[in-house]
Amino acid sequence: MIVPAQSDAVLELDDFMAHLDKHLDVESEDCLVAMAPQLVALANNRRFLARHLAATITRPDFQQNNPFTGPVFVLANRRHFMVRAIGWPPAADNTGASHNSTYRVAHNHAFSLLTVGYWGPGYDTDVFECPPQTLADAANGSSAELGLPFIGRYRLAERTVLHFPAHRIVHVQHPPDSYSISLNLVVKRSADDSAEQYFFDVDSRRYRGSTGTTSNAWLRILHLASRLPDPRYAGALTSIAAGHPSLRIRTVAREALARVVSSRESA
């Protein structure tokens, strides 16, 4: 999981983004990993983050389009990739309570992630493989014991780079000894737009739930449609139930369609 990457260079955020614009192929995992030396060069810049926050924190639109919770700051954004800074409070730091809830929760990612330790000792993370069958079982909401082979424990220390490919890795994060900051290069491909993030109990090796990206919006709309059934929904619901890439969305669409058909028959 650790990506060997060294660089004595010091990059500004704009220079890093210009390099990504020119060289990053978002469809290639190998290309993402190849960006590790440039990510280290950004981490070598010990002043850019403070300058960036100081320049943007008083703007009316500060982090307005940030979809993340907790101390997660979007520094730069493109259609299929973004750069984030994340603060990791220690367990005893109550100011990070919303983020502390994510510690010790095993999860995968619906996007690929290259991350470097920027400040502080960094968190420890236990990493597990998420084989295709485990991913399929989670998508089906299986309650059976799942295969999650243990890979190892790593620390995201300063200038250490970790790689988490989309879907295929599950990890558990543990709070650092003192406040730490990481920088992320996140790649989200078109094929991942409807992908789910899954949560696991690694002690029992069981699926514990999921949360969507765009899927949550789909679910809210489908639940509304199922409670206000109207025959005019039938065509759209049939299409979603048959062809949506998310099993959870297809299932809810079928349930909504059944309510629509039932209401039409009883009318």
Secondary structure, DSSP 8 states (H G I E B T S, - for coil): -B----------HHHHHHHHHHH--TT-HHHHHTTHHHHHHHHT-SSHHHHHHHHHTTSTTTTTT----SSEEEEEE-SSEEEEEEEE--TT-GGGHHHHTTTT-EE--SSEEEEEEEESS--EEEEEE--HHHHHHHHTT--S-----EEEEEE--BT-EEEE-TTTEEEEEE--SS-EEEEEEEE--GGGTT--EEEEETTTTEEEEEE-STHHHHHHHHHHHHHS--GGGHHHHHHHHHH-S-HHHHHHHHHHHHHHHHHHHH-
